[in-house]
């Protein structure tokens, strides 16, 4: 099952403990701002080319690397709450922690997530 599909479906069903309603009616769930990724279980893949990796979950933080479109990278399993952004056709403040190619945060709606267990 793709994690992003599961997470988005859970939000609609109200199945997650923490839910935030954002401008424009976009809702997401975030568990914590500190996540230890389980690199053997969770991965993200950039939907668009050259997706930036920020040093913290904020567009104001420095860009420390980029994800290549179509390549799977180790990540945290749950989105984290951070700074708001408008990207990849959504307004949100949800981010994923990635550990490769460098440790940092990518915008939730700019990647596809997967649990590979």
URBEL-V548704 format. One line per field, one symbol per residue. ss: DSSP state (h for helix, s for strand, l for the rest). Layout:
ss = ???
This chain:
ss = llhhhhhhhhhhhlllllssslhhhlsssllllllllllllsssssllllssssllllllllssssslsllssssllllssssssssllssssssssslllllsssshhhsssssll
